[in-house]
Amino acid sequence: MKQKRARNSAVSLKYNGSSNHAPRVTAKGQGWVAEKIIAMAQERNIPIKEDKDLVELLGKIDVGQEIPEALYKLVAELLAWVYQLNKEYPKNRKTNRV
């Protein structure tokens, strides 16, 4: 039986270019909460990127807050990855959330 590797933390972002200046943190958590965030993303076919350092940085931002300018480049790279996934697999992706 294959064991599922536990993830310690997760952060969810949402970006709507027409109504947001920058992406916002929509959820964050550790342990069971992180697993729930990840499970909800998987159920909705939302791309998941594992990056321990980025999660650590984003985890310092309060839920509902926009990311700080210092993280724009990192998050822009993440969004570019999501957009590329959506382009490659448009039938499987319904949203541009990470």
N, C-alpha and C positions, 0 to 999 in steps of 0.2 A: 504494500500500500504506500503510495506516494504521500509524503507529509508536506503540508503547505507551510512555507516559510513565513513566519510572522514579521510584519513590518512594524517598526516602533512608532513612526509618526507619519502623518499625511497632511497635506494642505491642498485645498481646492481653490482655484482661481476662476474668475469670470471676467470676460472682457467684451464690451459692446462698444465698438468704435464710435457709434453715433451718439451714445449717451454718457460714456465714461471718458475721462481724461486719461486714465491709466487702469490696468487690470486691478480688480479688487479681490481680497481674500474673502471667500464665502464660507469656508469651514476649515477647521484645523483640529487636530487631536493626536493623542498618543494611545498606544495599546488597542483596546477594544474599539475606541472611537475611531482611530485610524483605520482599522479593519472595516468598520461600517462605512466610512467615507469611500474607501477603495471599492467595497462591494457595490455601493450605490453607483459609482462611476462605471463599473463593469456592466451592471444591469442596463445602463443607458448608453452603452457603447461609447463612453467618453474616454479619449486617450489618456493613458497613465504613463507618466515618465518617472522613473526611479532615479533620483539624484539627491543623495543624502545631504550634501552641502547646501543645495538650493532649498530643500525642505527646512533645514535648520535656519537659514536666513529668513525665509517666508514665515516660519513659525513664530518669529518675534513681532509680526505685524498683527494687530487686532483684527478680528473678524469684522468685515464691513469697511475696512480702511483700504484705500488705494495703496499700491506698492510704492515705495519711495523711489525717487529719481535714480538713486544709486543702483537700483536693481533693474532698471529699464533694459539694459543690454542683455542681461541674462534671461529675463522674461521674454524679450523680443525673440531670442533664439529658440526658446521653448514654444512660443506661438508659431514661429516659422515651421517648427517640427510638426505641430498639430495641423497647420494648413497643408503641409505636404502630405501628411497621412490622409487628410480629407480628400485631397486631390487624387491620391492613389486608390483609395477605397471609398468613393462617395456613397455607395449604397449602404455601407456599414456605419457611417458617421452621420449623426443627426444634429450635432452641435459643435461649437468651437470652444468648449470648456476644457480646462485641465484641472 
